Amino acid sequence: MTSVLEKTIRGAVTAGIGKIADIRRTGLDAENPFTTGLHAPMDAELTLDDLPVTGSIPPELDGRYVRIGPNPKFADPRGHHWFVGDGMVHGVRLSGGRAEWYRNRYVRSRALEDASGLAAAPGPRRGMGDNVNTNVIAFGSRILALVEAGSYPAELSGDLETVAYSDFGGGLAGSFTAHPHRDPATGEYHAICYDAGNPGQITHVVLDPTGKVVRELPIPVEHGPSIHDCALTPSYVVIFDLPVTFSMKALIAGHRFPYRWNPSHRARVGLLPRNGEADAITWHEVDPAYLFHVANSFEDERGRVVVDCCVYETMFDGPMAGPFGRNLGLERWTIDPAGGRVGRRVLSAEPQEFPRPDERFFTRPHRYVWTVGLPDDASAEFFAAAPLYRHDLADGAAVSRSFGENAVPGEFVFVPGGSDAEEGDGWVMGFVIDRDKRMTDLAILDATTLQDVARVHIPHVVPPGFHGNWMPTV
């Protein structure tokens, strides 16, 4: 256990570094694509009722589409990074073939209260900042907003107001993740969590279906790797220890997101037996690369772990204000628990991100993945006009859908047509920004053809964000 003296010393050092960073930040570039243009923050919380619709919303869609992302209330563009803006949720309520409302709400952090006077939500904090801005999921009957490497989750109401911060009833001691994965067979949630304040350790966290923390296993690492996502199979949790690590140099220079490409950090993938200890992990070297997101993961007939994911050649290789790196497309990584390097095979070489499967098939062999295209040449805004893809992994075929040269799609999520529907039978939905009209549609598409089923029209730009999910009424 850390002593009081150690905590005092660490606090003094951190305060000193913060003062140096504040001074040096004033010399950084004031031009920042993540505080202007497409990413210009919304300045008000809105409630818009009875939104106009083109097409017909399927009556089976009764619930909310909710997505979260950064919306800095007051951001100095110098040193600002897209990943650190104040969290804002955007949601559309669908019922009875109608779009009943659109709402956007800040996640009510103490940091936001200090900056703006908007009252913070109650609940426990970890003492390392409480900004939550990366994912929002349905957790039983609750809605949880999530972030990695820092704050506890924040619980939201059905109207997207922040109810309270949560450490799962006192069970969570450390940080959490933006990407916990639910095992459809057991209802458990598994996560790999990291923390900038503890660069020598990551943690495997398991929640039972009721939200009780049943495991918080420390795992030793080096250099403080940034681990945005993990993967899960019936036997293993898959750990991606890749060459993006904490950078004291970037922090002291005034950059608010202090993670950089680190070529001296060995790239490896770990297979942790789901109930095993840290010393049971088998580590497998992989060619240097980085990934944010996994589509799905499973075990093949030979007992090998298979992971489908979107991959980058490098990431954060310099002082960029957002994710900047050459995207290598959708790949299949194969890991033999008996040993050896990670095998990599390209499934689609087109630049793409935000892979989503039919979640009912997570941890099992699957056929379909939906992804959003990225521009061929990395965009300063990250997003640009690009297609949506549906990949058929059985025959290698892909369906693509363009929204137009001035339309910018974000992540699309799959919604099954029913609990017993075949894999891929249903809809995909997500926000599409019209740059010319300065409007946004919630686009509901046939999941097979990617053709329009319905468009819900929102009369303003919903700034590009990170992750969202469909949350059916329960």
N, C-alpha and C positions, 0 to 999 in steps of 0.2 A: 504494500500500500504506500502511495506517495506521502512523504512526511510533510508537515506544515512548513518546514524550512524550505524543502524542495519547491513546494507550491509558491512560496513567497519569492524565491529567486526566479522561478519561471515567469511569474507575473511581472516582475521588474524588468526582466529581459524583453518580454513581449511588449511592454509599454514603451521601452526605448526604441525597439525596432519600429513600432507604430509611428513614433514621432519622426524618425528618419524617413520612413516611407511617405509621410504626409508632406515633408519638405521636398523630396525628390519628385513627387507626383506633379508638382506645379510645373515642372519642366517637360512633361510628356505631351504628346500630340493632342490637341483639343478637337480634332476631327475624329468622330466616332460613328460608324454606321449603325451602331446598336442603340443610339439615342435619338436618331433622326430618321426621316424617310419612312420606309416600310415598318421600322421598329420604333417609330415615335410613340412614346407612352400615351395611353389614354389618360385624360385629366379628370374624369368623373366616373362614378359608379352609376350605372344605368339600369332601369327596369323597363323593358319594352314588351307590351302585351300584344297578342294576336298578330304575329308576324305574317307578312305576305308569303305565299307559297306558290311556286310553279311546279306543275305535276301533282302527283297524289302521294301523300305520306302513307305508307302501309299501316293499316289499323293495328297490326301486331306490335308496332313500335310504340310502347307505352313506357316512358321513362325519361331519362335525361342524358344528353350528351354533354360531358363536362371536360374541359381542357384547361391546363394551367401553363403559365409561362411568366417570364420576368416583365415587370412594368414599373421601372424605377420612378418613385414619387419625386425625388430630387436627386439627379445624378450629375456629378461632375464628369464630363466625358473623358477627362484626362485620367487614364488608368482604369476606367470602367470596363468591365467585361460583361458580355451578354449573360453569363451564367450567374451573376450575383445581384441582378435587379430584384426589387421587391416583388413578391409573388402576387399574381392576380389570376383568379379563376373566371372562365367564361362558360356559360351553360345555356342550352336550349332545351326547354321542356316540351316533349311531344306526347300527345294523347288524343285518341279519337280522330286521327287524321288531321289534327291541327298542331300548329306551333304555338303553344300557349304563351310562352315567354322566352325572352333572352335576358340574362342578367350577367353583369360582371361585378366582381367583388374582390377587394384586396384581402389577402390572408393577414389577419390583424396581429402582426408581430409587435414586440416592444420596440424594436428598431424603427418600425414605421411610426409608432406613437411618438417616439422621440423626435422624429424628423417632421411629422405632419400634425400631430395632435389627435389623430384618429385613435380611438381607445383600443388598447391591446386586449386580446382575448385572455381569459384566465388559463391556469394550468401550469404544469412544471416546465422549467427550462433547464438547459444543460450548461448555461454560462458561457457558451462560445458563439453567441448569435442565434437568432431564432427565425431567420428568413427561410420560408418554405416556398419553392417555386418550380418544381421539376416534374412531378407526376401527381395524378389524382385517381384514386381507385375506389371501387366499392368493396367494403370489407364487411361482409354480412349485410346488416341493415344500415351500416354507417358509411359515410363518405370520408376518406382520409386523404389529405394533401401531404405530399412527401418531398423530402430532399435528402441528399446524401451528405455524409462527412461532417454533420453538424447538429442541426436541430432535431428535436423530437417531431413526430408527425403532428398535424393540426386536424382536428375533426371539424367537418362542415355540416351545416344543416341542409335540408332538402332545398332551401332557398339560397344556398351557397354562402350563408353567413358563417363566420368562424365561431364555433361553439367553444372550443377549448383545445389547448395543446395536450398531448397524451403520451405518457411513457408506458402505455399498456398496463395500467394499474400498478405502477411501481416496479414492473418486472424488467424494464429495459434500463440497463446501467450506462451503456455507451451510445454511440451514434447509431443511426439507422441508414436506410438506403432509399433511393428513388425507385428501385426495381426489385421488390420482393416477388418471388415466383410461387404461385399456388400450384400444388400438386392436385390435379382433379381426382386422383384415386383416394387420397387421404384427407384432403382439405387443409393440410399443413401449408404454411408459408415459409420459404427459405430465403435467406438473404446473406450476401457478403458485404460487410460494412467497413469503411475506412474512416480515418479521422486525422486531419492535419496536425492536431496537437499530440498525436501518438504515432509518429512515422514508422516505428518498428513493429507495428502490430495491426492486423486486420481481424475481423470477428465474423464467425458464422453464427447467425441468429436464426432461431426457429420459433415460430408461433403456432400454437395449435389452432383448430378452427374457431375457437371462441376468442382468440386474441391474447391468450396467455403465453408469455415467454417461457419456453421449456428448454431452451439451450442458448448459451452465449459463450461460444468457444473461442478463445484467443488463438491466433495463428501468427507466428513470427514471420516478418518480411523485412526487406531492406529499402531504404530511400523514400519511404512514404508513397507507394504507388496509388494512382487514381484508378479505382475499380468501379466503373459506372454500372455495370451489369454483371450478372453471373448466369449460370445455366444449371439445369436440374434434370436428372434421370432417375429411374426407379432405384438405382444403387448409389449414385454419386451426386455431390454438389461440385460444379466445375468453377474453378477460380482462374481469372485472367490477370496474371501478374505481368503487365506489359510496360514498355519503356516510356510512360508518362508518369513523372514523379514530382513530389514537392520540390520547389525551387526557392531557397532562401534568397538567392540573387534577385529573382523576379519580385519577391515580396519587398525587399529593401529598396528596389528601384521604383516602387510606388504602384505596382500592378496589383489590382484587387483579387485577381485569380492567380495564385502563385503555383501553377503547375506547368511544366514544360517537358518537351521531348528530351529524353535522357539516354543517349546511345550507349552509355556505360552500364545501364541497367539491363540485366539479362532477361530476355523475353521468355516466359514459360507459362504453361497451363497446368494447374493442379487438379487432381481428382481426389476429393475428400469423400471417403465412405460416409454416408449420411449420418450414421451414428458413431463414426470413428473419431479418434483424437487427432491432434495436429500431426503427431509423428506417423500417422497412418497415411498421410497424403503422399501420392506419387506425383512427382514433378516431371514435366515433359517439355523439352525445349522446342521453341517455334521460331521461325524467321522473324526478325523484328517487324512489328506491325502494331496497330491499335484498333480496338473495336469499342464502340459505345453500346451496341444493341445486338441481342440475340433474337432470332426468330423462333427457334425451337431447338430442342436437344433430346436425344433418346439413345438407346443402346441397340446396335444392330444384331443380326443373327450370330455374329462371332463374339459378341460381348464387348465390342468396341463402342466408345462414346462418340456420338456424331453430333456436331453443333453447326447449325446454319446461322450465318451472321453477316453483317455488313462491315467491311474492313477498310482501313486506311493504311497507306504506306508509312506515313508519319502523322503526328498530331501535335499542335501547339509548339511547332519548331520555330519559335520566335515570339515577339511581343504583340501578337494579334489580339484584337478585341473580341474574338469569337473562335469557334472551331474552324481551323484552317489546316487542311492537309489533303493530299491526293487520295481520292476515294477509289478503291480497287474493285468495288462492286459487291455482289452477293457471293459468299464463299461457303464451302462445306469443309469444316475442320474435323478430322478423325483422330481419336486418341486411343491407343491400345493400353489398357490398364497394366499389361504385362511389361510395358516399357517402350522406349523409343521416342523419336521426335513426333511432333504433331504433323499429320498429313494435311495439306491444303489443296483444295480443288475449286476452281472458279465455276460457279453456276451461272452467273451473268456478269459480264464485264462492264455494263453500263453503270455510271456513278449513281448511287442510290442510298437511301437511309430509311430509318424508322420501320424496320421489318416487323410485320404483324402476322401471326398465324390465326387459325381457328383455335382459340385457347382451350377448347374442350379436348384437344389432342396434344396438349403440352405434355412433355415427357414420353410421348409415343411416336412411332413413325408416322409421318404426315405427308401430305401431298401439295398443299397450297401455301404460298406466302404472298402477301401484298406489301409493296414498298413504294416509296415516293422518290422520284428521280431528283438528282442534283445537277446543277450546271456542269458542263464538261470542264470549263475553266473555273476554278474555285471562285465563288462570288464573295465579295466583302460582306454582303448581307447574309451569307450562307444559303438562303433560299433564293430561288429564281423561278421563272416559268420553266417547268419540266413536267414530264409525264408521270402518271400513276401506273404501276405495273402489278399484274397478277401472274405469278410464276407457278407453273405446273411442274413440280419436281419429278413426276413420274415419266413424262415424255420430253421434258426440257423446253416445252413451248411457253411463250409469254404473250399475254395480252397487254397492250399499252393504251393509255387514254391521255390525250393532250387536252388541256382546258383553255388553250389559247396563248398567244405570245405575250400577253400582258396579265395573265392569270397565274397566281402563285399558290400552289397547294401546300398544305402541311401534312402531318401524319394522318393517315386514314386507319380506322379500326374496323375489324370484322364483327358483324352481329349475325348470329345464326338465325335462320328462318323459324326455328322452333327447337325445343330441347332434343328432339329425335331426328332433326334434319341431318342429312349427310354432310360430311366435311365439305366446306366451301359453299353450301347452299344457304344463301341469305343476302345480306347487304354489306357494303362498306360505307363509312361516313367520315367526313372530316371537313375542316374549313378550307375554303378557297377564296383568296383575296383578288379582287378586280382592281388593278392599279389605276386604270383610267377612270372608273366610276367612283373610286374611293369607297367601295362597299365590300362586304364579305357574304358569301353563301355558306350555309351548312349544306353540303352536297351529299345526298343519299343516292348511292349507285347500286345497280345489280352487281353482286360480287363476282359473277362469272363473266359478264360482258363488259363491265365497267361503264355501262350506259346509264344516263340519268333516270332515276325513279322520281325524285323530287328535289327541289332546291328551296331552302328556307332563306329568305333575304333579310340581311342585317344591314342597316343603313349607315355603316361606318366600317373602317378598317379594324379588324380584330388583329392586333399585332402578332406576328409569328411567335409561337410558343414552343413548348416541348411536347408533353404527353397528355393524352386524354383517354377517356373510356366511355362506353355506353353503359348506363346504369339502369337496368330495368326496374320498374316499380315492383316492390316486394310487399 
